[in-house]
Every structure is written in structure tokens, then in C-alpha cells.
Amino acid sequence: MARVGVKFINSPEQWSVLTAPARFEIIEAMQELAPCGIRAIADQLGAAPDTLYRHMDVLIKAGYVVHAGFRKVPRATEQLFDLTADDFQIRFDTQADPGPANDMIRDTAAAFFKRVQQTLDRAAAARALNATQEGINLTLLNEYARLTADEFKQLRSLLRQAKQLLDNTRRRSAGDVPVQLYNVLMVAAPVISNRAAEAQARFNGSPKAKQKTKPIAGFNRKQSNPTASGRGRKKE
């Protein structure tokens, strides 16, 4: 089976497979290594090969990974695996119930935020974050912006271009040129007021409707404008 460039995932159930951190990391490793065997993936992740087989079975059943034949290794024959696509993107069926789709997008983002927080925690513990003018090695950006539909399309196009730049580095080995591994997260999502979110939850009959949603930091409930403190903070 030939690998395609992009595979669009149409159902929240299929996408949910990738919200498990171990399976997401397997996909990331295979984007650099595949077609490859379990041992190569395990070495890349610093994991024991035996712990990966059950995750690989799930990825195969969900359509992300396929068997790619065998190859001879010293004293054994190794099973090879490959991805069904270079990249996987969400494109849920528009006729589907929006509830599970929204929940899955939220859960995916939460998993991404957790990974970024872990990255920052480790880097800060190692005193590796540099915000000086001479050696800056990080970018933080958080903005509220009122965008037209066309402006959002332009923003999304720019983010996709940034992703393409990142994708072009996947096959680069650590010894090719001096490099630093980075964790990059890009998110743009509509801001919904707490009152509107609670009203929609009640309309949907959600069990969470009785729970008060947490106010967004820096966002004034009585106005649609972000407060000055939440307008946006960035470090370049």
C-alpha cells in the first residue's frame, strides 16, 4: 500500500487513537524512520520494544499503520511497519454530531498543551530557556484578535506554511548539521463567552451545564473586549 501525502480523519473515534501520548509519539518517530521495525522506534523513544506492540496493533486497526514486509537482521527476521500517510489531519464529517467532535478537539489540544508544559518544565529545570537578545531560543505568543473569515483563512495558511517548514526537517538526522530539537505548538480557536457557552450547554442538555465554566484569564465578562492585561503577551 503506497503512502499518501495527507490522510484526513473523518471521525472522532478514529482520531481518539492519537490522543494517547505513546501512540502519538510512535507516529512522530515513524514519520522520521518508517518503514522500520519496532526496535528502531523503541530506540528513538527510549522505550522497551515489548511495550510498543499493543499500541502498534491499535494504530494498525485504526488505519494509521500497515505491515510493510520483513527484512533480515542478525539471527532473526524483523517485521517492518510503515505509515499510511506522511501526515494526518482532522476533517470530521459535517453531518456528524458536533458534540463528540468538539470534545475530541478539546482533548487533543489538552494533550498537546500537556506535552508543551512538560517540555518547558524540563528546559526550565535545566536552565536552558534563553530570553536574552543575543541568544534567544524561544518564542511565546498569546493574542486576542478580531478576524474576518478571510483574515482567518490567511492566518491558517501562514500556520500551514510554518508546519511545512517543520515537516521538511523530519528526515534530518542529529548529525547532519548543528540542530536543536524544538517543541512547536500552534493554536487558533474562536473565543466564546462564558454566558454563551453555558447557554449552549443547557440547550444541548449537557450534564456539565450546571457547572460554571472558568472565566478566560484577562477577559471581561461584561464586555466583549479583552482587558488590557489579557490583550496579548508575547516574547520574541
GROMACS elastic network, one bead per residue, 0.5 to 0.9 nm:
[ bonds ]
;  ai    aj funct       b0    kb
    1    66     6  0.79810   500
    1    68     6  0.83252   500
    1    84     6  0.75729   500
    2    84     6  0.72477   500
    2    85     6  0.84497   500
    3     6     6  0.88665   500
    3    82     6  0.80755   500
    3    83     6  0.66166   500
    3    86     6  0.69303   500
    4     7     6  0.68891   500
    4    83     6  0.89352   500
    4    84     6  0.64589   500
    4    86     6  0.64191   500
    4    87     6  0.83813   500
    5    84     6  0.87859   500
    5    85     6  0.53894   500
    5    87     6  0.63546   500
    5    88     6  0.87485   500
    6    84     6  0.89457   500
    6    85     6  0.55741   500
    6    86     6  0.59381   500
    6    88     6  0.57591   500
    6    89     6  0.71430   500
    7    64     6  0.88981   500
    7    84     6  0.77672   500
    7    85     6  0.57503   500
    7    86     6  0.78602   500
    7    87     6  0.63403   500
    7    89     6  0.64005   500
    7    90     6  0.87088   500
    8    87     6  0.86014   500
    8    88     6  0.58748   500
    8    90     6  0.57247   500
    8    91     6  0.56181   500
    8    92     6  0.81990   500
    9    12     6  0.79451   500
    9    14     6  0.68608   500
    9    15     6  0.63659   500
    9    88     6  0.68474   500
    9    89     6  0.60246   500
    9    90     6  0.50478   500
    9    91     6  0.55927   500
    9    92     6  0.64880   500
    9    93     6  0.89176   500
   10    13     6  0.88416   500
   10    14     6  0.75780   500
   10    15     6  0.79824   500
   10    90     6  0.66991   500
   10    91     6  0.52516   500
   10    93     6  0.53836   500
   11    14     6  0.54394   500
   11    15     6  0.64271   500
   11    16     6  0.86980   500
   11    90     6  0.82989   500
   11    91     6  0.79053   500
   11    92     6  0.53756   500
   11    93     6  0.66618   500
   11    96     6  0.81772   500
   11   101     6  0.76109   500
   12    15     6  0.50380   500
   12    16     6  0.59421   500
   12    90     6  0.86109   500
   12    92     6  0.70268   500
   12   100     6  0.64784   500
   12   101     6  0.53881   500
   12   102     6  0.86994   500
   12   103     6  0.85881   500
   12   104     6  0.60106   500
   12   105     6  0.82861   500
   13    16     6  0.51843   500
   13    17     6  0.72404   500
   13   100     6  0.85283   500
   13   101     6  0.87884   500
   13   104     6  0.83555   500
   14    17     6  0.58803   500
   14    18     6  0.81338   500
   14    62     6  0.60460   500
   14    63     6  0.83447   500
   15    18     6  0.57841   500
   15    19     6  0.73583   500
   15    62     6  0.85776   500
   15    89     6  0.88903   500
   15    90     6  0.74520   500
   15   104     6  0.77090   500
   15   108     6  0.88368   500
   16    19     6  0.52983   500
   16    20     6  0.76755   500
   16   104     6  0.66754   500
   16   107     6  0.86117   500
   16   108     6  0.79453   500
   17    20     6  0.63675   500
   17    23     6  0.73242   500
   17    24     6  0.83301   500
   17    58     6  0.74577   500
   17    59     6  0.71625   500
   17    62     6  0.72867   500
   18    21     6  0.72520   500
   18    22     6  0.84558   500
   18    23     6  0.57957   500
   18    24     6  0.51228   500
   18    25     6  0.88914   500
   18    27     6  0.84221   500
   18    59     6  0.83519   500
   18   108     6  0.81566   500
   19    22     6  0.86381   500
   19    23     6  0.75510   500
   19    24     6  0.66786   500
   19   104     6  0.85602   500
   19   107     6  0.72693   500
   19   108     6  0.56576   500
   19   111     6  0.65394   500
   19   112     6  0.87392   500
   20    23     6  0.55234   500
   20    24     6  0.62803   500
   20    25     6  0.87493   500
   20   111     6  0.80592   500
   21    24     6  0.51097   500
   21    25     6  0.61353   500
   21    26     6  0.86201   500
   21   111     6  0.73757   500
   21   115     6  0.85298   500
   22    25     6  0.52000   500
   22    26     6  0.62542   500
   22    27     6  0.88377   500
   22    52     6  0.82160   500
   22    55     6  0.75052   500
   23    27     6  0.63332   500
   23    28     6  0.86743   500
   23    52     6  0.85139   500
   23    55     6  0.60306   500
   23    56     6  0.76553   500
   23    58     6  0.85955   500
   23    59     6  0.74283   500
   24    27     6  0.52075   500
   24    28     6  0.63292   500
   24    29     6  0.87537   500
   25    29     6  0.61270   500
   25    30     6  0.85305   500
   25    45     6  0.75434   500
   26    29     6  0.51406   500
   26    30     6  0.61269   500
   26    31     6  0.86263   500
   26    41     6  0.68558   500
   26    42     6  0.85560   500
   26    45     6  0.78269   500
   26    52     6  0.82556   500
   26    55     6  0.83752   500
   26    56     6  0.81643   500
   27    30     6  0.50766   500
   27    31     6  0.61901   500
   27    32     6  0.89548   500
   27    59     6  0.87998   500
   27    64     6  0.82609   500
   27    65     6  0.85399   500
   27    83     6  0.77626   500
   28    31     6  0.51902   500
   28    32     6  0.69944   500
   28    33     6  0.89824   500
   28   170     6  0.89634   500
   29    32     6  0.54587   500
   29    33     6  0.62066   500
   29    34     6  0.79898   500
   29    40     6  0.89206   500
   29    41     6  0.61499   500
   29    42     6  0.89685   500
   29    44     6  0.66599   500
   29    45     6  0.73931   500
   30    35     6  0.73434   500
   30    36     6  0.74393   500
   30    41     6  0.69090   500
   30    81     6  0.85730   500
   30    82     6  0.72310   500
   30    83     6  0.70188   500
   31    34     6  0.61966   500
   31    35     6  0.89611   500
   31    82     6  0.88553   500
   31    83     6  0.75199   500
   31    85     6  0.89469   500
   31    86     6  0.65619   500
   31    87     6  0.81049   500
   31   170     6  0.68554   500
   31   171     6  0.79546   500
   32   170     6  0.53516   500
   32   171     6  0.51675   500
   32   172     6  0.80395   500
   32   173     6  0.88064   500
   33    36     6  0.59933   500
   33    37     6  0.89413   500
   33    40     6  0.76291   500
   33    41     6  0.75173   500
   33    44     6  0.89328   500
   33    82     6  0.88250   500
   33   171     6  0.76711   500
   34    37     6  0.79373   500
   34    41     6  0.87832   500
   34    80     6  0.82420   500
   34    81     6  0.66896   500
   34    82     6  0.51433   500
   34    83     6  0.68980   500
   35    68     6  0.67946   500
   35    80     6  0.61313   500
   35    81     6  0.53606   500
   35    83     6  0.75137   500
   36    39     6  0.82526   500
   36    40     6  0.64703   500
   36    41     6  0.74397   500
   36    68     6  0.83466   500
   36    79     6  0.80894   500
   36    80     6  0.50292   500
   36    81     6  0.55060   500
   36    82     6  0.67441   500
   37    40     6  0.56070   500
   37    41     6  0.67568   500
   37    42     6  0.88725   500
   37    70     6  0.87864   500
   37    78     6  0.64902   500
   37    79     6  0.58668   500
   37    81     6  0.60400   500
   37    82     6  0.88548   500
   38    41     6  0.52091   500
   38    42     6  0.61022   500
   38    43     6  0.86317   500
   38    49     6  0.60310   500
   38    50     6  0.85850   500
   38    52     6  0.72884   500
   38    53     6  0.76675   500
   38    56     6  0.87850   500
   38    78     6  0.84758   500
   38    79     6  0.77648   500
   38    80     6  0.75263   500
   38    81     6  0.78349   500
   39    43     6  0.60702   500
   39    44     6  0.85524   500
   39    48     6  0.81696   500
   39    49     6  0.56091   500
   40    43     6  0.51410   500
   40    44     6  0.62433   500
   40    45     6  0.87365   500
   40    49     6  0.86981   500
   41    44     6  0.50821   500
   41    45     6  0.62565   500
   41    46     6  0.84259   500
   41    47     6  0.82661   500
   41    49     6  0.78777   500
   41    52     6  0.85944   500
   42    45     6  0.51388   500
   42    46     6  0.56992   500
   42    48     6  0.58769   500
   42    49     6  0.52332   500
   42    50     6  0.88125   500
   42    51     6  0.86683   500
   42    52     6  0.74214   500
   43    46     6  0.50549   500
   43    47     6  0.64975   500
   43    48     6  0.79595   500
   43    49     6  0.81573   500
   44    47     6  0.78790   500
   45    48     6  0.87699   500
   47    50     6  0.85816   500
   47    51     6  0.72491   500
   47    52     6  0.79468   500
   48    51     6  0.56230   500
   48    52     6  0.73264   500
   49    52     6  0.55417   500
   49    53     6  0.72331   500
   50    53     6  0.59917   500
   50    54     6  0.83886   500
   51    54     6  0.70068   500
   51    55     6  0.78741   500
   52    55     6  0.53380   500
   52    56     6  0.61521   500
   52    57     6  0.87857   500
   53    57     6  0.62445   500
   53    58     6  0.87933   500
   54    57     6  0.51042   500
   54    58     6  0.65052   500
   54    59     6  0.88249   500
   55    58     6  0.51493   500
   55    59     6  0.62993   500
   55    60     6  0.86849   500
   56    59     6  0.50291   500
   56    60     6  0.61358   500
   56    61     6  0.86548   500
   56    65     6  0.75088   500
   56    81     6  0.89645   500
   57    60     6  0.51451   500
   57    61     6  0.62634   500
   57    62     6  0.86410   500
   57    65     6  0.86349   500
   58    61     6  0.52019   500
   58    62     6  0.61631   500
   58    63     6  0.87182   500
   58    64     6  0.88576   500
   58    65     6  0.89442   500
   59    62     6  0.51133   500
   59    63     6  0.62846   500
   59    64     6  0.52700   500
   59    65     6  0.55868   500
   59    66     6  0.84319   500
   60    63     6  0.52303   500
   60    64     6  0.57673   500
   60    66     6  0.57225   500
   60    67     6  0.80906   500
   61    64     6  0.77500   500
   61    65     6  0.80241   500
   61    66     6  0.88671   500
   62    65     6  0.78959   500
   63    66     6  0.73876   500
   63    83     6  0.87353   500
   63    84     6  0.70814   500
   64    82     6  0.86694   500
   64    83     6  0.58608   500
   64    84     6  0.54808   500
   64    85     6  0.74090   500
   64    88     6  0.83849   500
   65    81     6  0.67213   500
   65    82     6  0.56560   500
   65    84     6  0.55583   500
   65    85     6  0.85051   500
   66    80     6  0.87858   500
   66    81     6  0.57576   500
   66    82     6  0.54827   500
   66    83     6  0.62234   500
   66    84     6  0.65367   500
   67    70     6  0.87248   500
   67    79     6  0.75463   500
   67    80     6  0.61423   500
   67    82     6  0.64138   500
   67    83     6  0.88560   500
   68    79     6  0.75224   500
   68    80     6  0.50343   500
   68    82     6  0.57824   500
   69    78     6  0.85775   500
   69    79     6  0.61770   500
   69    80     6  0.54122   500
   69    81     6  0.73850   500
   70    77     6  0.64893   500
   70    78     6  0.54362   500
   70    80     6  0.54209   500
   70    81     6  0.88258   500
   71    76     6  0.87575   500
   71    77     6  0.56980   500
   71    78     6  0.53377   500
   71    79     6  0.68051   500
   71    80     6  0.72342   500
   72    75     6  0.80283   500
   72    76     6  0.62489   500
   72    78     6  0.61645   500
   73    76     6  0.53325   500
   73    77     6  0.56729   500
   73    78     6  0.64414   500
   74    77     6  0.79361   500
   82    85     6  0.87136   500
   83    86     6  0.69191   500
   83    87     6  0.88537   500
   84    87     6  0.87204   500
   85    88     6  0.67792   500
   90   105     6  0.87660   500
   91    94     6  0.85502   500
   92    95     6  0.86216   500
   92    96     6  0.75302   500
   92   101     6  0.71269   500
   93    96     6  0.54279   500
   93    97     6  0.87868   500
   94    97     6  0.81892   500
   94    98     6  0.80417   500
   95    98     6  0.82917   500
   96    99     6  0.86947   500
   96   100     6  0.85990   500
   96   101     6  0.79606   500
   97   100     6  0.64686   500
   97   101     6  0.70895   500
   98   101     6  0.51144   500
   98   102     6  0.59607   500
   98   103     6  0.85099   500
   99   102     6  0.52864   500
   99   103     6  0.61966   500
   99   104     6  0.86339   500
   99   204     6  0.88843   500
  100   103     6  0.50041   500
  100   104     6  0.60371   500
  100   105     6  0.86042   500
  101   104     6  0.51537   500
  101   105     6  0.62630   500
  101   106     6  0.86571   500
  102   105     6  0.51571   500
  102   106     6  0.61874   500
  102   107     6  0.86061   500
  103   106     6  0.51143   500
  103   107     6  0.61300   500
  103   108     6  0.85668   500
  104   107     6  0.50143   500
  104   108     6  0.60200   500
  104   109     6  0.85387   500
  105   108     6  0.50727   500
  105   109     6  0.62023   500
  105   110     6  0.86027   500
  106   109     6  0.51747   500
  106   110     6  0.61795   500
  106   111     6  0.87362   500
  107   111     6  0.62624   500
  107   112     6  0.86798   500
  108   111     6  0.51682   500
  108   112     6  0.63306   500
  108   113     6  0.87048   500
  109   113     6  0.60798   500
  109   114     6  0.85348   500
  109   187     6  0.83470   500
  110   113     6  0.50605   500
  110   114     6  0.61564   500
  110   115     6  0.87288   500
  111   114     6  0.51453   500
  111   115     6  0.64206   500
  111   116     6  0.88554   500
  112   115     6  0.51929   500
  112   116     6  0.63602   500
  112   117     6  0.86846   500
  112   185     6  0.73817   500
  113   116     6  0.51480   500
  113   117     6  0.61333   500
  113   118     6  0.86257   500
  113   185     6  0.79451   500
  114   117     6  0.50783   500
  114   118     6  0.62143   500
  114   119     6  0.86325   500
  115   118     6  0.51104   500
  115   119     6  0.62265   500
  115   120     6  0.87292   500
  115   183     6  0.84425   500
  116   120     6  0.62252   500
  116   121     6  0.85459   500
  116   183     6  0.66616   500
  116   184     6  0.78008   500
  116   185     6  0.73305   500
  117   120     6  0.50890   500
  117   121     6  0.60085   500
  117   122     6  0.86145   500
  118   121     6  0.50020   500
  118   122     6  0.62051   500
  118   123     6  0.85390   500
  119   122     6  0.53837   500
  119   123     6  0.61705   500
  119   124     6  0.85500   500
  119   182     6  0.88724   500
  119   183     6  0.71309   500
  120   123     6  0.50468   500
  120   124     6  0.58666   500
  120   125     6  0.83581   500
  120   129     6  0.81562   500
  121   124     6  0.52388   500
  121   125     6  0.60772   500
  121   126     6  0.86291   500
  122   125     6  0.51083   500
  122   126     6  0.62540   500
  122   127     6  0.85712   500
  122   128     6  0.85681   500
  123   126     6  0.51216   500
  123   127     6  0.60849   500
  123   128     6  0.50669   500
  123   129     6  0.60595   500
  124   128     6  0.59335   500
  124   129     6  0.59590   500
  125   128     6  0.76577   500
  126   129     6  0.81949   500
  127   130     6  0.80774   500
  128   137     6  0.87340   500
  129   136     6  0.79332   500
  129   137     6  0.66784   500
  129   138     6  0.69841   500
  130   133     6  0.86739   500
  130   134     6  0.89651   500
  130   135     6  0.61988   500
  130   137     6  0.55218   500
  130   138     6  0.69685   500
  131   134     6  0.84368   500
  131   135     6  0.70023   500
  131   137     6  0.67603   500
  131   138     6  0.69832   500
  131   139     6  0.87044   500
  131   235     6  0.79620   500
  131   236     6  0.80989   500
  132   135     6  0.55658   500
  132   136     6  0.52141   500
  132   137     6  0.86088   500
  133   136     6  0.57558   500
  133   236     6  0.89880   500
  136   139     6  0.82953   500
  136   236     6  0.78711   500
  138   182     6  0.88724   500
  138   235     6  0.80413   500
  138   236     6  0.73181   500
  139   234     6  0.74794   500
  139   235     6  0.57170   500
  139   236     6  0.51981   500
  140   233     6  0.77598   500
  140   234     6  0.51554   500
  140   235     6  0.51322   500
  140   236     6  0.68587   500
  141   232     6  0.74214   500
  141   233     6  0.60827   500
  141   235     6  0.65233   500
  141   236     6  0.81601   500
  142   230     6  0.87233   500
  142   231     6  0.83074   500
  142   232     6  0.50927   500
  142   233     6  0.54073   500
  142   234     6  0.60824   500
  143   230     6  0.80541   500
  143   231     6  0.62473   500
  143   233     6  0.66771   500
  143   234     6  0.79453   500
  144   191     6  0.84667   500
  144   226     6  0.71819   500
  144   230     6  0.79250   500
  144   231     6  0.59194   500
  144   232     6  0.61951   500
  145   231     6  0.86126   500
  147   150     6  0.77961   500
  147   151     6  0.54837   500
  147   152     6  0.58479   500
  148   151     6  0.50257   500
  148   152     6  0.62018   500
  148   153     6  0.86311   500
  149   152     6  0.51927   500
  149   153     6  0.63360   500
  149   154     6  0.87508   500
  150   153     6  0.50465   500
  150   154     6  0.62723   500
  150   155     6  0.86897   500
  151   155     6  0.61693   500
  151   156     6  0.85739   500
  152   156     6  0.60564   500
  152   157     6  0.84538   500
  152   188     6  0.88901   500
  153   156     6  0.50775   500
  153   157     6  0.60935   500
  153   158     6  0.86733   500
  154   157     6  0.50558   500
  154   158     6  0.63235   500
  154   159     6  0.87666   500
  155   158     6  0.51277   500
  155   159     6  0.63253   500
  155   160     6  0.86752   500
  155   188     6  0.87599   500
  156   159     6  0.50607   500
  156   160     6  0.61594   500
  156   161     6  0.86248   500
  156   188     6  0.81905   500
  157   160     6  0.50387   500
  157   161     6  0.62540   500
  157   162     6  0.87221   500
  158   161     6  0.50238   500
  158   162     6  0.63428   500
  158   163     6  0.87032   500
  159   163     6  0.62419   500
  159   164     6  0.86696   500
  159   186     6  0.72657   500
  159   187     6  0.89769   500
  160   164     6  0.62078   500
  160   165     6  0.87356   500
  161   164     6  0.50104   500
  161   165     6  0.64367   500
  161   166     6  0.88123   500
  162   165     6  0.51463   500
  162   166     6  0.64842   500
  162   167     6  0.87432   500
  163   167     6  0.60671   500
  163   168     6  0.86188   500
  163   186     6  0.89710   500
  164   168     6  0.61841   500
  164   169     6  0.89739   500
  165   168     6  0.53009   500
  165   169     6  0.70911   500
  166   169     6  0.55517   500
  166   170     6  0.71701   500
  166   184     6  0.88964   500
  167   170     6  0.54778   500
  167   171     6  0.85715   500
  168   171     6  0.74017   500
  168   172     6  0.83386   500
  169   172     6  0.53439   500
  169   173     6  0.87260   500
  170   173     6  0.81535   500
  172   175     6  0.82287   500
  172   176     6  0.66185   500
  172   177     6  0.84941   500
  173   176     6  0.55968   500
  173   177     6  0.81372   500
  174   177     6  0.69428   500
  174   178     6  0.73228   500
  174   179     6  0.66636   500
  174   180     6  0.85182   500
  174   181     6  0.89071   500
  175   178     6  0.71105   500
  175   179     6  0.83573   500
  176   179     6  0.83870   500
  192   195     6  0.83551   500
  192   196     6  0.65297   500
  192   197     6  0.64072   500
  193   196     6  0.52965   500
  193   197     6  0.62083   500
  193   198     6  0.86498   500
  193   215     6  0.82367   500
  193   216     6  0.84308   500
  193   219     6  0.87957   500
  193   221     6  0.71823   500
  193   224     6  0.79325   500
  194   197     6  0.50964   500
  194   198     6  0.60982   500
  194   199     6  0.85478   500
  194   212     6  0.81896   500
  194   213     6  0.61790   500
  194   214     6  0.75115   500
  194   215     6  0.64508   500
  194   216     6  0.81907   500
  194   221     6  0.74382   500
  195   198     6  0.52258   500
  195   199     6  0.61338   500
  195   200     6  0.86269   500
  195   213     6  0.86988   500
  195   221     6  0.82208   500
  196   199     6  0.50975   500
  196   200     6  0.61351   500
  196   201     6  0.85593   500
  197   200     6  0.51995   500
  197   201     6  0.61672   500
  197   202     6  0.87103   500
  197   209     6  0.87178   500
  197   213     6  0.79105   500
  198   201     6  0.50409   500
  198   202     6  0.62559   500
  198   203     6  0.86507   500
  198   208     6  0.85942   500
  198   209     6  0.58387   500
  198   210     6  0.80416   500
  198   211     6  0.82778   500
  198   212     6  0.74040   500
  198   213     6  0.72223   500
  199   202     6  0.51542   500
  199   203     6  0.62136   500
  199   204     6  0.86685   500
  199   209     6  0.77450   500
  200   204     6  0.61489   500
  200   205     6  0.85600   500
  200   206     6  0.87038   500
  200   209     6  0.82438   500
  201   204     6  0.50921   500
  201   205     6  0.61524   500
  201   206     6  0.52211   500
  201   207     6  0.80572   500
  201   208     6  0.70037   500
  201   210     6  0.86323   500
  202   206     6  0.60790   500
  202   207     6  0.82987   500
  202   208     6  0.83170   500
  202   209     6  0.51081   500
  202   210     6  0.78553   500
  203   206     6  0.77309   500
  203   209     6  0.86716   500
  204   209     6  0.85558   500
  205   208     6  0.84579   500
  205   209     6  0.71425   500
  206   209     6  0.53527   500
  206   210     6  0.84345   500
  207   210     6  0.68400   500
  207   211     6  0.82432   500
  208   211     6  0.53053   500
  208   212     6  0.82551   500
  208   213     6  0.89171   500
  209   212     6  0.75025   500
  209   213     6  0.87570   500
  212   215     6  0.88531   500
  213   216     6  0.89714   500
  214   217     6  0.87486   500
  215   218     6  0.84547   500
  215   219     6  0.71042   500
  215   220     6  0.84295   500
  215   221     6  0.76660   500
  216   219     6  0.54199   500
  216   220     6  0.83162   500
  216   221     6  0.88867   500
  216   230     6  0.89348   500
  217   220     6  0.86408   500
  217   229     6  0.86836   500
  217   230     6  0.65391   500
  218   226     6  0.62161   500
  218   227     6  0.54524   500
  218   228     6  0.73934   500
  218   229     6  0.55920   500
  218   231     6  0.72111   500
  219   223     6  0.82441   500
  219   224     6  0.80085   500
  219   225     6  0.71382   500
  219   227     6  0.56150   500
  219   228     6  0.88908   500
  219   229     6  0.85659   500
  219   230     6  0.63770   500
  219   231     6  0.84243   500
  220   223     6  0.55027   500
  220   224     6  0.69665   500
  220   225     6  0.67554   500
  220   226     6  0.60443   500
  220   227     6  0.60521   500
  221   224     6  0.72715   500
  221   225     6  0.88728   500
  222   225     6  0.87936   500
  223   226     6  0.77746   500
  223   227     6  0.89005   500
  225   228     6  0.89458   500
  225   231     6  0.86624   500
  226   229     6  0.79707   500
  226   230     6  0.58974   500
  226   231     6  0.55679   500
  226   232     6  0.89011   500
  227   230     6  0.53181   500
  227   231     6  0.59564   500
  228   231     6  0.51133   500
  228   232     6  0.81653   500
  229   232     6  0.74596   500
  229   233     6  0.84672   500
  230   233     6  0.74324   500
